[in-house]
Amino acid sequence: MKILLSNDDGVHAPGLAALANEIAEIAEIKVVAPDRDHSGASNSLTLTRPLFLQPTTEGFIAVDGTPTDCVHLGLSQMVGFAPERVISGINSHANLGDDVLYSGTVAAAMEGRFLGLPAIAVSLVNQGDNHFTSAAKVIRELLTTKLLPTLSKRTVLNVNVPDLPFEQIQGFRITRLGHRFKGGEPIEIRDPRGRIRHWINSAGEVDDAGEGTDFHAVKAGYVSITPIHVDMTHREDAVTLRRWMGDESGV
């Protein structure tokens, strides 16, 4: 098995190192990751300048671009690697609910959907104990012991792992995305030259964390696995709009 690894925390992030160490025991890997933290980059591509690829001492490839750039390049012939699957992470904090809209970790996995196999985005719901090895072992178990089933093409598995020793994790739960309230108001600051600047605030508090959600599963000590995809068509509302327009064609 050949697996392309990436992330959004940067090529030197401890979560990526833990993932690479674990997966290298069961697969041939190539790591292509941003040269710095790109958290919150979502699915952005760099189109205004060329990108620079730099090998690291660990044998990884650092890119001065976004997580999506990294996987885009990693799937190209220039890297000299033909991966069968893409795994992104281990993100240093949770990607639960609405977080997936902004997450560079999830975006990197989404770029891997072109392979036709489920790409995986994995995040540690970090409480300060930094159990990255637990999250890495979870992914290894999914790839080997549990053997992922055949799923729809272009599916991304959004995996969130509790910040616990591996043996204390309760198991796996298939979940849906929960929801958050609107995030906090931007914080106004003044820089040393007296200019007003605005700092984006933290994510909103949890709105929907009921049973069946990713929030609920992780809080109970389970690994949350949510299958997501990029088809944003709201099919029910499309039917409503067709009736309004007198259009009887299908979606």
Secondary structure, 3 states (H helix, E strand, C coil): CEEEEECCCCCCCHHHHHHHHHHCCCCEEEEEEECCCCCCCCCCCCCCCCCCEEECCCCCEEECCCHHHHHHHHCCHHHCCCCCEEEEEEECCCCCHHHHHCCHHHHHHHHHHHHCCCEEEEEEECCCCCCHHHHHHHHHHHHCCCCCCCCCCCCEEEEEEECCCHHHCCCEEECECCEECCCCCCEEEECCCCCEEEECCCCCCEEECCCCEHHHHHHCCCEEEEEECCCCCCHHHHHHHHHHHCCCCCC
